[in-house]
Amino acid sequence: MRTAWALLLLGATVLPAAAAPTPSSPKNQLDRWFAELAKADSPEEAKPIEDKINAAFKQSGSPSVDLLMTRANAALNAADNRTAGAILAAVTKLAPAYAEGWHVRATLDAGSGNDGGAMLSLQKVVSLNPRNFAAMAELAVMLEDYGDKKGALALYRKALALDPQLEGAARSARALEKEVEGQGI
């Protein structure tokens, strides 16, 4: 019995070390892309890096979820919102921690005029993936539209901290700074 416990404890201490991120792991790659994004000097220079990051965010790790997302996007492109909604409901139920499922659901809700659903889904995206600068900016726009200028400004600033070249976010943040914080003397 002691040998079994010793082996179990040895395995528990060895396994976490084996699971440590490698230089080529997705997390390390994302970290490198975010570092590159922070150094980008223009929106044009940032765009390909943003695209890589967004592509990484779309990776679910599940072939079933990936297939469902492909079908949901096809339904959205065909303007079949009913089918897209049903598929996205299945995605968020099957993989509730998959932020991109919530992100696409937010897009569908916003396009259908369901602002409340869109804002809830965007909040879910940001809580699941606190580096999703696009979702932060989208939620900031909605908060601004509904009068929560202070909340919108905070989200724009978080998004810009991740992606300083995020198109439109800097301009929106500057406009809100004057409204929320006033003009300096």
Buried (B, 14 or more C-beta within 10 A) or exposed (E): EEEEEEEEEEEEEEEEEEEEEEEEEEEEBBEEBBEBBBEBEEBEEBEEBBEBBBEBBBEBEBEEBBEBBEBBBEBBEEEBBEBBBEBBEBBBEBBEEBBBBBBBBBBBBBEBEBBEBBBBBBBBBBEBBEBBBBBBBBBBBBBBEEEBBBBBBBBBBBBBEBBBBBEEBBEBBEBBBEEBEEEEE
